[in-house]
Amino acid sequence: MYSPSGSGVATKTGANSRVFVFEVEGIRQGGNSDQQTYPIRRSGRVLITVPYERMNQEMRRISRLGGRIVNIRACDGTSPDQSSTTPENGLQSQQSGEQKKPMTQAKVHTEVPVNIYKPKNPFVGKCLSSVELVQEGGEGTVRHLTFDLSGGDLHYVEGQSIGIIPPGTDANGKPHKLRLYSIASTRHGDHLDDKTVSLCVRQLEYKHPETGETVYGVCSSYLCNLEPGADIAITGPVGKEMLLPDDEEATIIMMATGTGIAPFRAFLWRMFKEREQNPDYQFKGLAWLFFGCAYTPNILYKEELEELQRQFPDNLRVTYAISREQQNKDGGKMYIQHRIQENADELWQLNQKPNTHTYICGLKGMEGGIDEGMSAAASKFGADWGEYQKQLKKEHRWHVETY
């Protein structure tokens, strides 16, 4: 982790601030282990990042799942003995003799499903429901759609996308190509029965640059006008860039515009709404959502987000940027990049933690403003944001999916 001398960054000292990596083999794969959350490597071993204060709890969990700890090391590369820490339950680590690099976060996931259904043989599901998300007085139309998957083997994890193939042909008489949409539900689906998948879709609408005629997106219009009971051709899932880490103590920073909130809805529902269904994943860290839109009625999932805030005030923060209603410090419209700039110092501090992940999803134009704000914060500590961002990407802690 970047820590320039004389930076003024406050750091904890002592054993309780340490983070360790358990190398584990033999974890059972079954219903009780929620197999899609374990980062199994090709060697059959798992690397799990564990804060010092949770070492004993994690050891008990690993033992319960039939695993065996073959090595423990601190993120600075030392062993627990070298760092003067000893697990209370007396489990001994074994040196493998293998040269290992320090691990800063749990970045890998087990058995992430990819392309179970391909365009030539899509899964045909049914639309179960279509709900308008834009409240009265808002701009445009955005639908929350839920599809039935019970007739096939389509499964997914949070942060992935599925493809939709609209019916009919294009201007050249060829079948329409698929369009990808970020999944807005957890792996268990909105009904918690592992049999549905949900999307958040805005109907694309724009003026033709030459004729001035209103043009509607082919697939988005098809989806937004889909009636319950209608068949739909689905491919996928795809994507490994936006996956949620397994670390229950992680800090998750999410930046979204419009329907870019889709994967973050999935994250937040898994963190906070499915706690009873997921005993092996009990989120205790910090989730911070930055969401940008034009008007208050365009805040997607607003009531649900704010209810989660009320229930988990210590673990969830939501910051809005409402461009047509709020002003930035210079008197202009308030966009998400301005909120990032306002909070850049705190975001910089959070990114010093080895288990902080930042996700960006939505309009590509917001990336420049985010970088500008973070660059100003980094410079206060003698750091170059461009180089530091490269380090975050290398550690798989900076995730971007924009269009």
C-alpha positions as CSV (number, residue, x, y, z in Angstrom):
1,M,0.0,0.0,0.0
2,Y,1.3,3.5,-0.9
3,S,2.6,5.2,2.2
4,P,5.0,8.1,1.3
5,S,7.2,9.4,4.0
6,G,6.1,12.6,5.6
7,S,2.6,12.2,4.1
8,G,0.8,12.9,7.3
9,V,-1.5,9.9,6.8
10,A,-2.6,8.6,10.2
11,T,-1.9,4.9,10.5
12,K,-2.7,2.4,13.3
13,T,0.0,0.6,15.2
14,G,0.0,-2.6,17.1
15,A,-1.3,-6.1,16.4
16,N,-4.9,-5.2,16.2
17,S,-4.3,-3.1,13.0
18,R,-2.6,-6.0,11.1
19,V,-4.1,-7.9,8.2
20,F,-3.1,-11.6,7.5
21,V,-3.5,-14.0,4.7
22,F,-4.6,-17.5,5.3
23,E,-3.7,-20.1,2.7
24,V,-6.3,-22.9,3.0
25,E,-7.0,-26.2,1.3
26,G,-9.8,-28.7,1.4
27,I,-12.8,-26.4,2.0
28,R,-15.9,-28.4,1.3
29,Q,-18.0,-27.2,-1.6
30,G,-21.7,-27.5,-0.8
31,G,-24.8,-25.6,0.1
32,N,-23.5,-24.7,3.6
33,S,-20.3,-23.1,2.2
34,D,-22.1,-21.0,-0.4
35,Q,-19.6,-22.2,-2.9
36,Q,-19.5,-19.2,-5.2
37,T,-17.8,-17.1,-2.5
38,Y,-14.6,-19.0,-2.1
39,P,-11.6,-18.0,-4.2
40,I,-10.4,-21.5,-5.2
41,R,-7.1,-21.4,-7.2
42,R,-6.0,-24.0,-9.7
43,S,-3.9,-25.6,-7.0
44,G,-7.1,-26.2,-5.0
45,R,-6.0,-23.8,-2.3
46,V,-7.7,-20.6,-1.1
47,L,-6.2,-17.2,-0.1
48,I,-8.3,-15.4,2.5
49,T,-7.5,-12.0,3.8
50,V,-8.3,-11.7,7.5
51,P,-8.0,-8.8,10.0
52,Y,-6.1,-9.7,13.2
53,E,-9.2,-9.3,15.4
54,R,-11.1,-11.9,13.3
55,M,-8.4,-14.5,13.0
56,N,-9.9,-16.9,15.6
57,Q,-13.4,-16.6,14.2
58,E,-12.1,-17.3,10.7
59,M,-10.1,-20.3,11.8
60,R,-13.2,-21.8,13.4
61,R,-15.2,-21.2,10.2
62,I,-12.5,-22.8,8.1
63,S,-12.4,-25.8,10.4
64,R,-16.2,-26.1,10.3
65,L,-16.1,-26.2,6.5
66,G,-13.5,-29.0,6.5
67,G,-10.6,-26.8,5.5
68,R,-6.9,-26.9,6.6
69,I,-4.7,-23.9,7.1
70,V,-1.4,-24.6,5.4
71,N,0.2,-21.1,5.8
72,I,-0.5,-17.8,7.5
73,R,1.4,-14.6,6.7
74,A,1.0,-10.9,7.3
75,C,0.3,-8.6,4.4
76,D,3.9,-7.3,4.8
77,G,5.1,-10.8,4.0
78,T,6.1,-11.9,7.5
79,S,4.7,-14.9,9.3
80,P,2.5,-14.4,12.5
81,D,5.6,-15.4,14.6
82,Q,7.7,-12.8,13.0
83,S,5.0,-10.2,13.6
84,S,4.6,-11.2,17.3
85,T,1.0,-12.5,16.9
86,T,-0.2,-16.0,17.9
87,P,-3.7,-17.3,17.1
88,E,-5.4,-18.2,20.3
89,N,-6.7,-21.5,19.2
90,G,-3.2,-22.8,18.7
91,L,-3.5,-23.8,15.0
92,Q,0.0,-23.9,13.5
93,S,0.9,-22.5,10.1
94,Q,3.2,-24.4,7.7
95,Q,5.7,-22.8,5.5
96,S,5.2,-24.1,2.0
97,G,8.7,-23.0,0.8
98,E,7.1,-21.1,-2.0
99,Q,8.0,-17.5,-2.6
100,K,4.9,-15.4,-2.0
101,K,4.0,-11.8,-2.6
102,P,2.1,-9.9,0.0
103,M,-1.7,-10.1,-0.5
104,T,-3.6,-6.9,0.0
105,Q,-7.2,-8.0,-0.5
106,A,-9.4,-11.0,-1.5
107,K,-9.6,-10.4,-5.2
108,V,-10.5,-13.8,-6.6
109,H,-13.8,-15.7,-6.7
110,T,-14.5,-19.3,-7.2
111,E,-16.5,-20.7,-10.0
112,V,-17.7,-17.5,-11.5
113,P,-20.1,-18.6,-14.1
114,V,-19.5,-17.3,-17.6
115,N,-21.4,-17.8,-20.9
116,I,-23.6,-20.6,-19.7
117,Y,-26.0,-19.6,-22.6
118,K,-24.5,-18.2,-25.8
119,P,-26.2,-16.2,-28.6
120,K,-26.7,-19.2,-30.8
121,N,-28.5,-21.1,-28.1
122,P,-30.0,-18.5,-25.6
123,F,-32.0,-19.3,-22.6
124,V,-35.7,-18.4,-23.1
125,G,-37.1,-17.1,-19.9
126,K,-40.3,-15.2,-19.1
127,C,-40.9,-11.7,-17.8
128,L,-42.4,-11.9,-14.4
129,S,-42.7,-8.1,-13.7
130,S,-41.9,-4.7,-14.9
131,V,-42.0,-1.7,-12.5
132,E,-41.5,2.0,-13.3
133,L,-38.7,3.4,-11.2
134,V,-38.9,7.1,-12.1
135,Q,-41.4,8.9,-9.9
136,E,-43.8,11.6,-11.0
137,G,-42.1,14.7,-12.2
138,G,-39.0,12.8,-13.3
139,E,-37.3,12.6,-16.7
140,G,-37.6,9.6,-19.0
141,T,-38.6,6.0,-18.1
142,V,-36.6,3.4,-16.2
143,R,-38.0,-0.1,-15.6
144,H,-37.0,-2.7,-13.0
145,L,-37.6,-6.0,-14.8
146,T,-37.6,-9.5,-13.3
147,F,-37.3,-12.6,-15.4
148,D,-38.0,-16.2,-14.5
149,L,-35.0,-18.6,-14.8
150,S,-36.6,-21.7,-13.4
151,G,-36.6,-23.6,-16.7
152,G,-32.8,-23.6,-17.1
153,D,-29.4,-23.5,-15.5
154,L,-28.7,-19.7,-15.8
155,H,-27.0,-18.6,-12.6
156,Y,-24.7,-15.6,-11.8
157,V,-23.0,-13.6,-9.1
158,E,-23.3,-9.9,-8.1
159,G,-21.5,-7.6,-10.6
160,Q,-22.1,-9.6,-13.7
161,S,-24.2,-8.9,-16.8
162,I,-26.5,-10.8,-19.0
163,G,-27.2,-10.4,-22.7
164,I,-30.7,-9.7,-24.1
165,I,-31.5,-10.5,-27.8
166,P,-34.4,-8.4,-29.0
167,P,-36.7,-10.0,-31.5
168,G,-36.9,-9.1,-35.1
169,T,-34.3,-7.9,-37.6
170,D,-32.2,-4.8,-38.2
171,A,-32.2,-2.5,-41.2
172,N,-30.1,-5.1,-43.1
173,G,-32.6,-7.9,-42.4
174,K,-30.3,-9.6,-40.0
175,P,-31.3,-10.7,-36.5
176,H,-30.6,-8.0,-33.8
177,K,-27.4,-8.4,-31.9
178,L,-27.5,-8.9,-28.2
179,R,-27.2,-6.0,-25.8
180,L,-25.5,-6.4,-22.4
181,Y,-27.2,-5.1,-19.2
182,S,-25.8,-5.1,-15.6
183,I,-27.6,-7.4,-13.3
184,A,-29.5,-5.6,-10.6
185,S,-30.3,-8.5,-8.3
186,T,-28.2,-10.8,-6.0
187,R,-27.4,-14.3,-7.0
188,H,-30.5,-15.4,-5.1
189,G,-32.8,-13.1,-7.1
190,D,-35.4,-10.7,-5.9
191,H,-37.6,-13.6,-4.7
192,L,-34.7,-15.3,-2.8
193,D,-35.3,-18.6,-4.6
194,D,-32.4,-18.7,-7.0
195,K,-34.8,-18.6,-9.9
196,T,-34.9,-15.0,-11.1
197,V,-32.7,-12.3,-12.4
198,S,-33.5,-8.6,-12.5
199,L,-32.4,-5.6,-14.7
200,C,-32.6,-1.9,-14.4
201,V,-33.3,-0.5,-17.9
202,R,-33.7,3.1,-19.1
203,Q,-35.4,3.6,-22.5
204,L,-32.9,5.2,-24.8
205,E,-34.3,8.2,-26.5
206,Y,-32.5,10.9,-28.6
207,K,-32.9,13.3,-31.5
208,H,-31.5,12.3,-34.8
209,P,-28.7,14.7,-35.6
210,E,-29.8,15.3,-39.2
211,T,-33.5,14.9,-39.3
212,G,-34.4,16.0,-35.7
213,E,-36.6,12.9,-35.5
214,T,-36.9,11.2,-32.1
215,V,-35.1,7.9,-32.1
216,Y,-35.8,5.1,-29.6
217,G,-33.3,2.4,-28.7
218,V,-34.2,-1.0,-30.1
219,C,-33.5,-3.2,-27.1
220,S,-34.2,-0.7,-24.3
221,S,-37.6,0.1,-25.9
222,Y,-38.3,-3.6,-26.3
223,L,-37.5,-4.2,-22.6
224,C,-39.4,-1.2,-21.2
225,N,-42.5,-2.2,-23.1
226,L,-42.3,-5.9,-22.2
227,E,-45.4,-7.4,-20.7
228,P,-45.4,-9.9,-17.8
229,G,-45.6,-13.4,-19.3
230,A,-43.7,-12.6,-22.5
231,D,-40.8,-14.7,-23.5
232,I,-37.3,-13.3,-23.6
233,A,-34.0,-14.6,-25.0
234,I,-31.1,-14.3,-22.5
235,T,-27.4,-15.0,-22.8
236,G,-24.5,-15.1,-20.4
237,P,-23.7,-14.3,-17.7
238,V,-20.5,-12.4,-18.4
239,G,-18.0,-10.2,-16.6
240,K,-15.5,-10.5,-13.8
241,E,-14.4,-6.8,-13.5
242,M,-17.2,-5.7,-11.1
243,L,-17.3,-8.6,-8.6
244,L,-17.9,-8.0,-5.0
245,P,-15.0,-9.1,-2.7
246,D,-15.6,-11.8,-0.1
247,D,-14.2,-9.7,2.8
248,E,-17.0,-8.9,5.2
249,E,-14.9,-6.1,6.7
250,A,-14.2,-4.4,3.3
251,T,-14.9,-0.8,2.4
252,I,-16.9,-0.6,-0.8
253,I,-17.1,2.7,-2.5
254,M,-19.6,2.9,-5.4
255,M,-20.0,5.7,-7.9
256,A,-23.0,5.5,-10.3
257,T,-25.0,7.6,-12.7
258,G,-28.5,6.6,-13.8
259,T,-28.9,2.9,-14.5
260,G,-25.3,2.4,-13.5
261,I,-26.7,1.8,-10.0
262,A,-27.8,-1.7,-11.1
263,P,-24.7,-3.7,-9.9
264,F,-24.7,-1.6,-6.7
265,R,-28.2,-2.5,-5.9
266,A,-27.1,-6.1,-6.1
267,F,-24.2,-5.4,-3.8
268,L,-26.3,-3.6,-1.2
269,W,-29.0,-6.2,-1.2
270,R,-26.5,-8.9,-0.6
271,M,-24.8,-6.9,2.1
272,F,-27.9,-5.8,4.0
273,K,-31.1,-7.4,2.8
274,E,-30.1,-11.0,2.7
275,R,-28.2,-11.3,6.0
276,E,-30.5,-14.1,7.3
277,Q,-30.2,-16.1,4.1
278,N,-26.3,-15.8,4.0
279,P,-24.8,-16.9,7.3
280,D,-21.4,-17.1,5.7
281,Y,-21.5,-13.5,4.5
282,Q,-22.3,-11.0,7.2
283,F,-21.1,-7.6,5.9
284,K,-19.6,-5.4,8.7
285,G,-17.6,-2.9,6.7
286,L,-18.5,0.4,5.1
287,A,-20.5,0.8,1.9
288,W,-20.6,4.3,0.4
289,L,-22.8,5.0,-2.6
290,F,-22.4,8.2,-4.7
291,F,-25.4,8.5,-7.1
292,G,-25.9,11.1,-9.8
293,C,-29.1,11.9,-11.6
294,A,-31.0,14.9,-13.0
295,Y,-34.0,15.3,-10.6
296,T,-35.0,13.9,-7.2
297,P,-37.8,11.7,-8.9
298,N,-34.9,10.1,-10.9
299,I,-33.2,8.7,-7.8
300,L,-33.6,5.0,-8.6
301,Y,-34.6,2.7,-5.7
302,K,-34.7,5.8,-3.4
303,E,-37.1,4.5,-0.8
304,E,-35.3,1.1,-0.5
305,L,-31.9,2.8,-0.2
306,E,-33.0,5.2,2.5
307,E,-34.6,2.4,4.4
308,L,-31.3,0.5,4.4
309,Q,-29.6,3.7,5.6
310,R,-32.0,3.9,8.6
311,Q,-31.4,0.2,9.4
312,F,-27.6,0.3,9.0
313,P,-26.5,3.9,9.8
314,D,-22.9,2.8,10.7
315,N,-22.4,0.7,7.6
316,L,-24.1,2.5,4.7
317,R,-23.7,6.1,3.4
318,V,-25.6,7.5,0.4
319,T,-24.6,10.8,-1.3
320,Y,-26.7,12.2,-4.1
321,A,-25.6,14.5,-6.9
322,I,-28.8,16.0,-8.4
323,S,-27.7,18.1,-11.4
324,R,-30.8,20.1,-12.1
325,E,-31.6,20.8,-8.4
326,Q,-28.2,21.3,-6.6
327,Q,-25.3,23.5,-7.2
328,N,-21.6,22.8,-6.9
329,K,-19.2,25.2,-5.1
330,D,-18.8,27.3,-8.2
331,G,-22.5,27.8,-8.7
332,G,-22.8,25.3,-11.6
333,K,-24.8,22.1,-11.8
334,M,-24.0,19.4,-9.3
335,Y,-22.6,16.3,-11.0
336,I,-21.2,13.2,-9.3
337,Q,-17.7,14.3,-9.9
338,H,-18.3,17.3,-7.8
339,R,-19.4,15.1,-4.9
340,I,-16.3,13.1,-5.3
341,Q,-14.2,16.2,-5.2
342,E,-16.0,17.4,-2.1
343,N,-15.1,14.1,-0.4
344,A,-11.8,13.4,-2.0
345,D,-9.7,13.8,1.1
346,E,-11.8,11.1,3.0
347,L,-11.9,8.9,-0.1
348,W,-8.1,9.1,-0.3
349,Q,-7.8,8.1,3.3
350,L,-10.1,5.2,2.8
351,N,-8.1,4.0,-0.2
352,Q,-5.1,3.6,2.1
353,K,-6.9,0.6,3.6
354,P,-5.8,-2.6,1.9
355,N,-9.4,-3.9,1.7
356,T,-11.0,-0.8,0.1
357,H,-12.6,-1.3,-3.3
358,T,-13.9,1.4,-5.6
359,Y,-16.4,0.8,-8.3
360,I,-17.5,3.1,-11.1
361,C,-20.5,2.4,-13.3
362,G,-22.4,4.6,-15.6
363,L,-21.5,7.4,-18.1
364,K,-17.9,7.4,-19.1
365,G,-17.8,11.2,-18.8
366,M,-17.7,11.1,-15.0
367,E,-14.3,9.4,-14.9
368,G,-12.3,12.6,-15.7
369,G,-13.9,14.5,-12.9
370,I,-13.4,11.7,-10.4
371,D,-9.7,11.6,-11.4
372,E,-9.4,15.3,-11.0
373,G,-10.8,15.2,-7.5
374,M,-8.7,12.3,-6.4
375,S,-5.6,13.9,-8.0
376,A,-6.0,17.0,-5.8
377,A,-6.4,14.9,-2.7
378,A,-3.4,12.7,-3.5
379,S,-1.2,15.7,-4.1
380,K,-1.7,16.9,-0.5
381,F,0.1,13.7,0.6
382,G,2.9,14.0,-2.0
383,A,1.4,11.3,-4.2
384,D,0.7,11.1,-7.9
385,W,-2.9,10.0,-8.5
386,G,-2.2,8.5,-11.9
387,E,0.5,6.2,-10.5
388,Y,-1.4,5.4,-7.4
389,Q,-4.5,4.5,-9.5
390,K,-2.4,2.1,-11.5
391,Q,-1.4,0.4,-8.3
392,L,-5.1,0.1,-7.2
393,K,-5.9,-1.5,-10.6
394,K,-3.0,-3.9,-10.3
395,E,-4.3,-4.9,-6.9
396,H,-7.8,-5.3,-8.4
397,R,-9.3,-2.7,-6.1
398,W,-10.3,-0.1,-8.8
399,H,-13.2,-1.4,-10.9
400,V,-14.7,0.5,-13.8
401,E,-17.6,-0.3,-16.2
402,T,-18.6,2.8,-18.1
403,Y,-20.2,3.6,-21.5
